[in-house]
């Protein structure tokens, strides 16, 4: 698995990298909440490992961002130096799937990572194939004629949702809530901007067998052409 780690202690970073890479995982490490969020906007992980106390915030802050922006599919393991009941309950309520008390024991840590990995594999999401397009939801990848298309996280989320709902009339408000969330500080013009980008990046003008049709005053319909 590709594992994203938010941990500011250099010694802990080195140990986690050593243990996980020895177990055939790849890792990406950030040292703060802000840095980790910036990484998550660019890079996709199979599992996240988050220290409960970071220099610019808490694990709860990071958990909230992940759940609001990336959903609940990605498993999260919290690392905490405190094993009191209140901290554990706070981590789980904030959206963690499991926790490990620091300093972590390598065998226990790897066992918990493997257990979360089995949960991910048990809920493998489908690969959609529609004409020239292939959308791998699990790996967060979209191919056009076998070539990966570079998309932002929201562009991918929006395109995947459209490909899962062909022929349906989808209002701007509906798309805004589904992709950005009910509490997102954006308006429906954001939907129009992302639709315009997808139309250009994916050729959704009918030339690739699919088109995004605007429905005046309502939203969009994703339709097959020909």
C-alpha positions as CSV (number, residue, x, y, z in Angstrom):
1,X,0.0,0.0,0.0
2,X,1.0,3.6,-0.4
3,X,0.8,5.2,3.1
4,X,0.7,8.9,3.9
5,X,2.2,9.8,7.3
6,X,1.7,13.0,9.3
7,X,4.5,12.9,12.0
8,X,6.8,15.8,13.0
9,X,9.4,13.8,15.0
10,X,12.4,13.0,12.7
11,X,13.3,9.8,14.7
12,X,9.7,8.5,14.5
13,X,9.6,9.4,10.8
14,X,12.7,7.3,10.2
15,X,11.4,4.3,12.2
16,X,8.0,4.4,10.5
17,X,9.6,4.6,7.0
18,X,12.0,1.7,7.9
19,X,9.3,-0.6,9.2
20,X,6.8,0.1,6.5
21,X,9.2,-0.1,3.6
22,X,10.6,-3.4,5.0
23,X,7.0,-4.6,4.8
24,X,6.8,-3.7,1.1
25,X,4.8,-0.5,1.6
26,X,5.7,2.9,0.1
27,X,5.4,6.0,2.2
28,X,5.0,9.8,1.9
29,X,5.8,11.8,5.1
30,X,4.7,15.2,6.1
31,X,5.6,17.1,9.3
32,X,2.6,19.3,9.9
33,X,-1.1,19.6,9.3
34,X,-0.7,22.2,6.6
35,X,2.0,20.2,4.8
36,X,0.0,17.0,4.9
37,X,-3.1,18.7,3.5
38,X,-1.0,20.2,0.7
39,X,0.3,16.7,0.0
40,X,-3.2,15.1,0.0
41,X,-4.3,17.6,-2.6
42,X,-1.6,16.3,-5.0
43,X,-1.0,12.7,-4.0
44,X,-3.3,9.7,-3.3
45,X,-2.8,7.2,-0.6
46,X,-4.3,3.9,0.4
47,X,-4.0,4.5,4.1
48,X,-3.1,7.5,6.4
49,X,-1.2,7.4,9.6
50,X,-1.6,10.6,11.7
51,X,0.1,11.8,14.8
52,X,-2.4,13.2,17.3
53,X,-0.2,16.2,18.2
54,X,1.4,18.2,15.4
55,X,3.2,21.6,15.4
56,X,0.4,23.6,13.8
57,X,-2.7,21.6,15.0
58,X,-4.1,18.3,16.2
59,X,-4.9,15.0,14.6
60,X,-8.5,16.0,15.0
61,X,-8.0,19.0,12.7
62,X,-6.4,16.8,10.1
63,X,-9.1,14.0,10.4
64,X,-11.8,16.6,10.0
65,X,-10.2,17.9,6.8
66,X,-9.7,14.4,5.4
67,X,-13.3,13.2,6.1
68,X,-14.8,16.4,4.7
69,X,-12.7,16.5,1.6
70,X,-11.7,12.9,0.8
71,X,-14.6,11.0,2.3
72,X,-14.7,8.0,4.6
73,X,-13.2,5.3,2.3
74,X,-9.6,5.9,3.1
75,X,-8.6,4.2,6.4
76,X,-6.9,6.3,9.1
77,X,-4.6,5.1,11.9
78,X,-3.9,7.6,14.7
79,X,-0.6,7.6,16.6
80,X,-1.0,9.0,20.1
81,X,1.4,9.4,23.0
82,X,-1.6,9.2,25.4
83,X,-3.5,6.0,26.0
84,X,-6.2,7.5,28.2
85,X,-9.8,6.7,27.3
86,X,-10.7,10.4,26.5
87,X,-8.0,10.7,23.9
88,X,-8.9,7.4,22.2
89,X,-12.6,8.2,22.2
90,X,-11.8,11.7,20.7
91,X,-9.7,10.1,17.9
92,X,-12.3,7.6,17.0
93,X,-15.1,10.1,17.1
94,X,-13.1,12.4,14.9
95,X,-12.9,9.8,12.2
96,X,-10.0,7.5,13.0
97,X,-10.4,3.8,12.2
98,X,-7.8,2.6,14.7
99,X,-5.0,3.9,16.9
100,X,-1.5,2.9,18.2
101,X,0.0,4.2,21.4
102,X,3.5,5.8,21.0
103,X,6.2,4.7,20.9
104,X,4.8,2.1,18.5
105,X,5.9,-1.5,18.6
106,X,6.8,-2.6,15.0
107,X,4.9,-5.9,15.0
108,X,1.7,-4.4,16.4
109,X,1.9,-1.4,14.1
110,X,2.3,-3.6,11.0
111,X,-0.5,-5.9,12.2
112,X,-2.9,-3.0,12.5
113,X,-1.8,-1.6,9.1
114,X,-2.4,-5.1,7.5
115,X,-5.8,-5.3,9.2
116,X,-6.8,-1.9,7.8
117,X,-5.4,-3.0,4.4
118,X,-7.7,-6.1,4.4
119,X,-10.6,-3.9,5.1
120,X,-9.7,-1.8,2.0
121,X,-9.3,-4.8,-0.2
122,X,-12.7,-6.2,1.0
123,X,-14.3,-3.0,-0.3
124,X,-12.6,-2.7,-3.6
125,X,-14.4,-0.2,-5.8
126,X,-15.3,-0.9,-9.4
127,X,-13.4,0.0,-12.5
128,X,-15.8,1.8,-14.9
129,X,-15.2,1.4,-18.7
130,X,-17.3,3.6,-21.0
131,X,-16.0,3.7,-24.5
132,X,-12.6,5.3,-24.6
133,X,-12.7,6.0,-20.9
134,X,-11.6,3.9,-17.9
135,X,-12.2,5.1,-14.4
136,X,-10.4,3.3,-11.6
137,X,-12.2,4.6,-8.5
138,X,-10.1,2.6,-6.1
139,X,-6.8,3.9,-7.5
140,X,-8.3,7.4,-8.2
141,X,-7.2,7.2,-11.8
142,X,-8.8,8.1,-15.1
143,X,-7.5,6.8,-18.5
144,X,-8.5,8.1,-21.9
145,X,-7.5,5.6,-24.6
146,X,-5.2,4.0,-22.1
147,X,-3.4,7.2,-21.2
148,X,-3.7,8.7,-17.7
149,X,-5.3,12.1,-17.5
150,X,-4.0,14.5,-15.0
151,X,-6.9,15.7,-12.8
152,X,-7.2,17.5,-9.4
153,X,-8.9,15.6,-6.6
154,X,-12.2,17.4,-7.2
155,X,-12.0,17.0,-10.9
156,X,-11.6,13.3,-10.5
157,X,-14.4,13.1,-7.9
158,X,-16.7,15.0,-10.2
159,X,-15.8,13.0,-13.3
160,X,-16.2,9.7,-11.5
161,X,-19.6,10.8,-10.2
162,X,-20.7,11.8,-13.7
163,X,-19.6,8.5,-15.2
164,X,-21.6,6.7,-12.5
165,X,-24.7,8.6,-13.4
166,X,-25.0,8.8,-17.2
167,X,-28.2,10.2,-18.6
168,X,-29.3,11.7,-15.3
169,X,-30.2,15.4,-14.9
170,X,-27.9,16.6,-12.1
171,X,-28.5,20.0,-10.6
172,X,-25.7,22.3,-9.6
173,X,-26.7,22.2,-6.0
174,X,-26.8,18.4,-6.1
175,X,-23.3,18.2,-7.5
176,X,-22.0,20.9,-5.1
177,X,-23.3,18.8,-2.1
178,X,-22.1,15.5,-3.4
179,X,-18.5,16.6,-4.4
180,X,-17.7,19.5,-2.1
181,X,-20.0,18.6,0.9
182,X,-22.8,20.4,2.6
183,X,-20.5,22.7,4.6
184,X,-18.2,23.7,1.8
185,X,-17.6,27.4,1.5
186,X,-18.1,27.5,-2.3
187,X,-21.0,28.3,-4.6
188,X,-22.4,26.8,-7.7
189,X,-20.0,28.7,-10.0
190,X,-17.4,26.3,-8.7
191,X,-19.3,23.5,-10.3
192,X,-19.5,25.4,-13.6
193,X,-15.7,26.0,-13.5
194,X,-14.9,22.3,-12.9
195,X,-17.4,21.2,-15.6
196,X,-15.6,23.5,-18.1
197,X,-12.2,22.0,-17.2
198,X,-13.5,18.5,-17.5
199,X,-15.0,19.3,-20.9
200,X,-11.6,20.4,-22.1
201,X,-9.4,17.8,-20.5
202,X,-11.6,14.8,-21.4
203,X,-13.0,16.0,-24.7
204,X,-16.6,15.9,-23.4
205,X,-18.0,17.7,-26.4
206,X,-19.1,14.6,-28.1
207,X,-15.8,13.9,-29.9
208,X,-15.0,11.1,-27.5
209,X,-18.4,9.5,-27.5
210,X,-19.7,11.4,-24.4
211,X,-20.8,15.0,-23.8
212,X,-21.7,17.2,-20.9
213,X,-25.0,18.9,-21.8
214,X,-25.9,22.1,-19.9
215,X,-29.6,22.2,-18.9
216,X,-30.5,25.9,-18.5
217,X,-31.3,27.0,-15.0
218,X,-30.8,23.5,-13.5
219,X,-27.4,21.8,-14.1
220,X,-26.0,19.2,-16.4
221,X,-26.6,15.9,-18.0
222,X,-23.8,13.5,-19.0
223,X,-24.9,11.8,-22.2
224,X,-23.5,9.3,-24.8
225,X,-23.3,10.6,-28.3
226,X,-23.9,8.7,-31.5
